[in-house]
Amino acid sequence: MSLQGSCACGAVKYEVAKLASAIAHCHCQTCRKTHAAAFNSAAGVEPSDFRWLQGEDLLSQFESSAGKIRYFCSGCGSHLLAKKEGRPLWVLRVATLDEDPQARPEQHIWASHRKPWLAYEGLAEHEEWQPGRG
């Protein structure tokens, strides 16, 4: 089973044969800021199981901490993948998958960096826009 993913504008596409680790929601300050979100959902992938299908030349990179390179689309800014020097697995941003990986998150990490004003649990939910929004 292979999974395909892409950036928001569709210029960069990739394929991964399988996830090599559980999905985790990372609340660290760097993930929060680079994703502009309460947390980043990620899973490890074997480098041999990952390949760019399109737009690899459009990737930009940012070294967010010593030896950790984050790759993102230079057009839309979608963060797709990270590589950490000396680590065997690459870190895939699973929210960029175009299909269900048939796996569910198993943990929150860096919860000590969680911001209470970014709370999402227990809030009202709407299938689309909230009532009254036109």
C-alpha positions in Angstrom: 0.0 0.0 0.0 1.5 3.3 -1.0 0.2 6.7 0.0 0.4 9.9 -1.9 0.6 13.4 -0.6 1.0 17.0 -1.8 1.4 20.6 -0.7 -1.6 23.0 -0.6 -1.1 24.3 -4.1 -0.4 20.9 -5.6 2.9 21.8 -7.2 4.9 19.3 -5.0 3.8 15.7 -4.7 5.3 12.7 -3.0 4.6 9.0 -2.4 5.4 6.9 0.7 5.2 3.1 0.8 4.3 3.1 4.5 4.6 4.9 7.8 7.5 3.5 9.9 6.3 4.9 13.2 3.2 5.9 15.1 1.6 9.2 14.3 2.3 11.8 17.1 1.0 15.3 17.7 4.0 17.5 18.4 3.4 20.6 20.5 7.0 21.9 20.5 7.4 25.6 19.9 9.2 25.0 16.6 6.5 22.8 15.1 3.8 25.2 16.4 5.5 28.1 14.7 6.5 26.4 11.4 3.0 25.0 10.9 1.2 28.0 12.4 -1.0 25.5 14.3 -1.6 24.2 17.8 0.5 21.1 16.9 2.0 19.2 14.0 1.0 15.6 13.2 3.9 13.6 12.1 5.2 10.1 11.6 8.6 8.6 10.7 9.2 7.1 7.3 12.1 5.1 6.0 14.1 7.1 3.3 13.9 4.1 1.0 10.1 4.2 1.3 9.8 7.8 0.2 10.0 9.5 -3.2 9.2 12.9 -4.7 6.8 12.5 -7.6 6.7 16.1 -8.7 8.1 19.6 -7.8 11.2 18.6 -5.9 12.9 21.5 -7.5 10.3 23.8 -5.8 11.3 22.8 -2.3 12.9 25.3 0.0 14.5 24.3 3.3 15.0 25.7 6.7 17.4 24.5 9.4 15.1 24.9 12.5 17.6 23.5 14.9 21.2 22.1 14.6 21.1 19.4 12.0 17.3 19.4 11.5 16.2 20.5 8.0 12.5 21.2 7.3 11.4 21.0 3.6 8.5 23.1 2.4 6.9 24.2 -0.9 8.4 27.5 -2.0 5.1 28.4 -3.6 2.5 27.8 -0.9 4.7 27.3 2.1 3.3 23.8 3.0 5.7 22.0 5.3 6.1 18.4 4.0 9.1 16.6 5.5 11.9 17.0 7.9 15.3 15.3 8.2 17.4 15.2 11.3 21.1 14.5 10.9 22.0 11.1 12.4 18.4 9.9 12.6 17.4 6.9 10.5 13.8 8.0 9.8 12.6 11.1 8.1 9.6 12.9 9.6 6.6 13.1 7.4 3.9 15.8 8.0 1.0 13.4 7.8 -1.6 16.2 7.3 -0.2 16.6 3.8 -1.3 13.0 2.9 -4.0 13.0 0.3 -5.5 9.7 1.6 -6.2 8.0 4.9 -3.0 6.3 6.1 -5.2 3.8 8.1 -3.4 4.8 11.3 -4.5 7.1 14.1 -2.4 9.3 16.3 -1.1 7.5 19.4 0.5 10.3 21.4 1.1 14.0 22.1 4.8 14.9 22.5 6.3 18.1 23.8 3.2 18.7 25.8 5.2 21.0 28.1 5.2 23.5 25.2 1.4 23.4 24.8 -0.3 26.8 24.9 -3.6 26.9 26.8 -5.0 29.5 24.5 -4.7 27.0 21.6 -7.0 24.5 23.2 -9.1 22.6 20.8 -10.8 19.8 22.9 -14.3 20.4 24.1 -15.1 23.2 21.6 -18.3 23.3 19.5 -17.9 21.4 16.2 -19.6 22.1 12.8 -19.4 20.0 9.7 -18.6 23.2 7.7 -19.1 26.9 8.6 -20.6 27.8 12.0 -24.3 28.7 11.9 -25.0 32.3 10.8 -21.8 32.6 8.7 -22.6 33.5 5.1 
